[in-house]
Every structure is written in C-alpha cells, then in structure tokens.
C-alpha cells in the first residue's frame, strides 16, 4: 500500500511490521487527528478450516475491548471492523518498540528499570483483571515502550473476557506459557503472573528459564523442571529479585505469587513505587467475596465480574434497607454486620454475613412489592445488584447466581418447616 491508501476513514501512512497473522500500518485518524496503529488481519488466517473459528473468536474478543480498558499502561483499542472482506483493529500508536530487544545478554536494561517496568505491568494487568480480562499471551513482543520510562501492554486479542465461555484454550506463546496452559487447564490471572515471571527472568539474565531441544521437550520442562536460579546466570543480581522471579515461576499455583497486588507490592518494596490504594481496595472486596459461602461455587474470574457491576455500600445502624409493600427489584448481599427481617413490626428472622435478601424480585423477573422490612442492626457492609446489571454477566456467572438463590430458598424453607413442626408439637 502507498502512503495515499485508505482503509475506511483512516489514511495508511507506512507499514510498521508484518507477522504470520497480520500486517500493522501507521495510520492517521482524521476525526480525532491522531496517529494510530492499524492491524489488518490476513483473511486466510480467519478462513482457516481448522482454526479459523478460534481465530475469529480472538479477534472478536479484541474488538469487544474497544474503549473499555483505559489505563496508562495498556495500549488503547479505538475501533474494530470484522467482515468477510477485510478485518482490522485500530489501536493507540506506541513508537518505542518492544522489550524483545532487551532480553539478550548484550543489551540488558538497568535493574531499576526492569523493576519499574514490571511494576507498571502488574498495575495494568491488575486493572485488566478488575475489568474482566486475562491476557494469556504475555511476552516481550507485547510489551511496548513509549518513552524512557513508559510501558504499555498490547495485543489482548488472545484474552479471556468474562462474557466469553472459552477458558480452557492454551492460547499463548510456547516459551512464556504456564504449566496449566500447557496442560490445557482452566486459566486465571495466575497464568499471566507466571508469564510475566518468564519475561522478568529474561530481562534480568538474558536467558530463557528453559533450554529445550524441541517443543515437546519445552512443554515437559515447563511442567516439571525448576529453572536455574537467576543468580547463577548473573552474579550481581540481588537475592530479593531472584526470590520474586522464582515465586512467579512456581509450577503449583498455590505456591505462586497469588495476586497482582502481591506481585506489585513485592516490586514496590524494591523500587519505592506507589502501590495504588484503589486497586488494593478492590482486592480487599474480592477477598470479602471469596470468603462468603454464597460465592463458594463461583470461579475467581466470575467474582471480578461481580465486582465490576455491584454497588458497594456501608449503611449505619437502624437504616431501613428495604420497606415492606414498597416496589423494588434490587437484591443485596450482606458482607458484614446483621439485619432484622420484620413484617408488620413482627420479627421474622435475622440475617448475617453471607446472607442475601431482596432476591424474589429477580427470581420473579419483575418489580414487586417487598414482602418484609429489612433494618440494619449495626453498621453493615453490603453489595447492591439490580437485575439489569446481572443480565450483563456471563452465562456461567448467572447460572451460579441462580444456583445460589435456589440453595438459599431451600435453606429458608427448611427453617420454616422446622418452626412449623415445633409449633405443632
């Protein structure tokens, strides 16, 4: 294509690069008056009889991110077109190249710069997880440099979105795949933690954690062999950095660094970076969800999905949360404190941490008069969810909500039966 070529509203200036699946051009968006990167997908990649369906799903995932992830360390996706004639993604243009040039022993970055870049990646991937995205293809080629100390994560086309049902696919670049990816197991944010650990290993040592003869041997090493400690490859490496890397590379997810917050805090202790109170607060909410029996059957990725749509509230003692006969459709999940359930000033029940209330309107599928009054006995922490928000969740997450409500109703019927039996006796 020449510099006069156009694609939709975008003017194509020059080719930036080409890979097996796409060609990337520098373009100009006349409406926003900005330079953009335009990734044109090769049609044969999407029409492949064996993998074309999966490739289209990845492209749709990336298209779905347009305008949704806004973070200083994530490449913005502006626009997407998917058709039988031409398919392309329009992204933020980042001119500094990738981290690939710094994974070789003759061109390593200063240690403090590696720590800074990895910390910023943790912040970005933490944010992505809060918004329901796991990358699944973290590698140096997807980490772009935008100025002397800036870095942005790109290529979320392989990402698992919370409303996507494919969570077992082992999409990823072989050298950076986690053991669970190699085995084709369900992936979580810890897959990305492992992959960033591999990136960090290479940035610090100039070597791969594994020296395989072929792909099968590589997979065997990823699943079974512990990498050589980085200090054996680079004598001046601080032990603290080695410890962080080796924790990220643990085969067993239970032994691996547990969260992006933990990973970032470990790095922050070395580099004295701001830890991010908002993200810490979100993680505390996640932990609160994880502890409740109501959410026992929910996957971690579904809990992040719920955090995205739920309204977190603190209410003082004696607050009337629901009033009988008033119309309403929202339901609530109680995290801390207790409430009284009354009807016509008669105490029917008390609820505590882990209980839900107001769910009958959701089950009936319409607004309805509340059957009881719910009053806070002390200060309470709870989450409010309205049915329209629940409809935005993945099918699997909605199914788990329905199952949890059925269990709640069954427990309440059992309690009611016991009371009737006691009265009869």
N, C-alpha and C positions, 0 to 999 in steps of 0.2 A: 504494500500500500504506500502511496506517496503522501507527502505532508498535506495535500489537498483533500485526502479522502475523509469521508464522514461515515459515522455509524450512528443512526438515529440523529439525535440533536448534537452529538459530540463530534468535534473535529479531531482526527487522528494525526498526531504530530510526528512521532517516530516509534519504531519498535524498541522496547526495553529488554525483552528476553523471550525465549521460547522453550517450552518443555514438551513432554510427551503428550500432555492432555490439553494444553492451551498456549496461546500466544498473548503476551502482555504488551500493550501500547501506552505511551504517554499521550494523553488526550487533553482537550480543553472543553470545559462546560461553559457555554456562552451565557446561560441563565444565571449561574452562580459566579461566573467569571473567575474560575479557578482551574488549576491543573489537576487532572485526575489520572489514575491508572485504570486501564480498561482491559480486563482479562477476557479474551474471546475463546470460548471453549470449542475445541475441534469436534465437528459433528460426528466423525467416526467413533469418537470416544463415547458419545451419548447413544449411538446406534449399535454399539457392540452387542451381539446377540446373547452373550453370556453375562456380561457385567453392566450392560447399558442401563438397566433399571436401577441398579445401585448407584451408578454414576449420576443419573438424573436426580435421585433422592439427595445425594450430597449437594448437588447444585441448588436444588430447591431449599435445602437447609440454609445454604449461604444466602440465597435470595431472601429468605424469611428474616435474616438478621438486619436487613437494610433499615437504618435509622434506629435500631433497638439498642445496640451496645454503644454507648457514648462514654468513652474513658480515655484519658490522656495517653495510655499505653496500649491501646487497641486500635488497629487500623480501621477507620470508619468505612462502612459499606453504604454507598449513597443510592445505588439504583441496581436493578437486575432485570434482564429480559431473557425469557426462556421460550423458545419456539422451535418449530421443525426446520426453519430456515437458518436462524442464527441465534446463538445464546451467549450472553456476556454479562459480566459483573463489573460495575463501576465503583471504584474504591478511592480512598484517600491516596494521594501520591506521596510516597516517602522516599526521598532521594539518596539516602546514605548507604544503600547496600545492606547486606545481611551479615549475621555473625559468622557465616561459614568461613570467611577469610581469617577468623581469629581462633579456629580450632586446630591449628597446626603449630607445632612446637617452635617454629621460627618466626611466628607472628602473634604471640600471646599478648593479651591485654594485661595492664597492671591489675594486681589482685583487688584493689579497692574498686576498680571499675567493674570487674566481674561481679563482685558482691552487690554493687549498686544496680547493675542491670538485672541480676536475678531477683533482687528485692522488688524492683518495679514490675517484673513479670509476675511475681507472686501476687502483688496488688491487683494487677489486671485480671489474672485468672481467678482470683477470689471474687472480683466483681462479676466476671462472666458466670461463675457458678451461682451467685446470688440471682442472676437473671436467667438461670436455667440452661446454661451451656457448658458442656465439657468439650474441650478442643479435640483430643485424641490423636493429634499429629504434631506435637511439639517437637521442633528440631531447629537447628541454627538457621536453615533456609527460610523459616517462617518467623524469625525474629529480626526486625528491620531497624536500622539505625537512622535517626532523623536529625541529630545534631551531636555535638561532642558527648553529651550525657543523656540523650534521649533514646528510648527504645520502644517499639510498638510490635505487638503480636498480630500476625496476619494469617490469612488462609483458614478461616473457620468453616470451610466447606465440608470437612470431614466431621464436624462437630455433631454431638448428640444434643438435639433440642429436647426440651421437656415434653413437647407435644409430639415428638417422634417416637415410634414404637421400636425402632431398631436400636438395641442397646448391647447386642452380642457381637456385632461385626468387628473384626480385628483390623479395621482401617488404621493405618499408621505406617511410618517408615521403619523398616526392619531394625536398623541399628538403635532406634530410640523406643522400641516397643517394650511394654511392661510384660512381666510373666503372665498376668491374667489376659492380656491381649493375645499373646502367643497361643494360649490355651483356648481362646475363643469364649472366655467367660464374660459375665456382665461387667461393664466398665463403670468407674466412678471417677470423681475428681482425683483419686489417688493414682490413677493411670497417668494423668498429666503431671502429678508430683514426681513420679518415677522418671518420666521422660525429661522433665526439667533437670532432674538429678544427673541424667546422662549428659545433657548439654553442659551442665556445670562442670562435670568431670572432664569433658573435652576442653572446655575453656581454660581450666586450671592446669591441665597436664599436656595438652596437645596430642593425646592418645585416646582411643576408644576403650571403654571398660572391657571389651571382649575382642579377642583375636581369632576369629573363626575362619575355617577353610572354605566353607560354603554356607548357604542359607540354613540348611538343616542343622549344621554344627552351631551356627549362631543362635538358633532357637533353643538348642539344647543348653548352651551356655547361659542364655538369659534366664532359663527356668531353673538351672541347677548350680551354676558356678558363681562364687563370690568374686567380684572384680579385685584386681590388685590394688591395695591401698594407694591413693594418690601420692602420698609422701615417698613411696618407693620410686616413683617416676619423676618427682620434683622435690628435691631435698629442702628447699626454702619454704615449702607450703606450711602455713600454720596448722597445728593439730585441730583447732576448732573448725576450720574449713573442711578438713578431711572428715571430721565427725558428722557434719551436716550432710555432706555428699553421700556418705555411706549409709546414713539413716534414710535418705531419699531413695536409695537403691536397694532397700531390703526386699527380698522376694515375697515375704509374708506381709500382706497389707496391715496386719495388726501390729507389726513391728516397725513399719514405715512411718515417716512423718505423717501425722494424722490429718492435718488441715493446712490450708494455705495460710491461715493466721499463724499457726505454729512455725511453718517454714519461714514466713516473713519475719516473725519475731526473732527467730534464730539469727537471721541475717542482719536484722536491725541492731541486734546486740553487738555485732561486729562493726557495723557502719554508722551507728547512731542516727538512723533514719526515723522519721515519724511513722508510727505504727498504724494510724488510721482508726480513730475512735468509732466512726460509723460502722466500719467493717467488723470491728470487734463486737459492737453491739449486735449486729446481725448474727454473728456466730453464737453469741450467748442465747439469742432467740432460737436458733437451730438446736442448741443443746437442750433447751427447755422443751421443744417439740419432741426431740428424740427420747426424752425420759418418760413421756406420758404413755400409759398403756393404750390409750385411744389410737396412737400412731404406731403401735407395735409392728403392724404388717406393712407399713409404708417404707419404701426404699428411701435412702438419703436424698437422692435426686428429686423425689417427689416432695420431700419436706422443704427443700429450697423453693420448689414450685409454689407451695402453700404460702411460704413467707412472702413471696412476690405479690400475692393477691390479698392476703389477710390484713386487717387493720388492728394493730396492737394498741390496747388501751389499758390505762390504770384508772380505777374509779375508787373514790373514798368510801368509807363505811356508811351504811344506810342509804346508798344510792339505789334507786329503783331502776333496774336494768331492763325489765320487761313489765308491762302492766296488763293485767287480765282484761280481756274484751277489746283492747286496742289492736288495730290491724298492724301486721308486720310480717316480714319474710326473712329477715336476717337470723342466723343462728350464731351461737357463741361457744367457745371452748375455754374452759377455766384453767389457768395455769397456776395461780397462787391465790390463797385465801378461800373463803367459803361463802355460800349464798343460801338464803332460805327460799323455799318454794311454798307460796301460800295461795289459797283461793277463798275469797270472802272472809279474809282475815284468819282463816284456819290453816295451821301449819300442816303441809302435806309431806314435805321432805326437806332434807338439806343436801347440798352438793358441795364437793370439794375439788381439789386439784385433779385434773384429768377428766372431769365430767363435762358433758356438753348440755346445752339447753336451747330451746327455740327451734329445734330441727324439724318439728312437724310441718311447718310451712314449706320447707324444702321437700320433704317427703311427699306432701300433697301436691306440690308443683304449683302453688299459687299463694298469694297473700291470704291470711286467715286471722280471725280474732285469736289473741293469745288466750290460752286456757288457764293460765296462772300468773301470779305476780312473782317476779324474781328480785330479791333485795340483797345487796351486799352486806354480810355480817361484819366484815372488817374491810380494810383496803384490799382490793382484788386486782389481779392482772389477768387479762383475758384477750382473746382474739375474736374479732367480729368478721364474719364472712357472709356475703349476700349471694343468693343463687346465681345471679348473672356472672359473678366472679368465678363461682365454682364451675360454670359451664366452659370457662376458658382453660381449665386444667386438662391434662392428658386423660385419655380414656381409662388408663390403668389407675391413675390417681383418683378419678371419680369413682371407679369400681371399689377401691379401698375405702373411700368415704361411705359408700352405700353399705359395705360390709360392716364397718364400724358402727353405723347407725343401727343396723339390724341387731348387732350384739348388744348395743345399749338398750334397745327396746325389749329384747329378750330378758335382760337383767331386770329391767323395771317391772315387767310382767311377773317375773318370778318373785320379786319382792312384794308386789301387790297380792299375789296368790298366798304368800306366807302370812300376810296381815289378815286376809280374809279367813284363812284357816285358823289363826289364833283367835279371832273374834268369834268364830263359830264354835270353838272349843270352850 
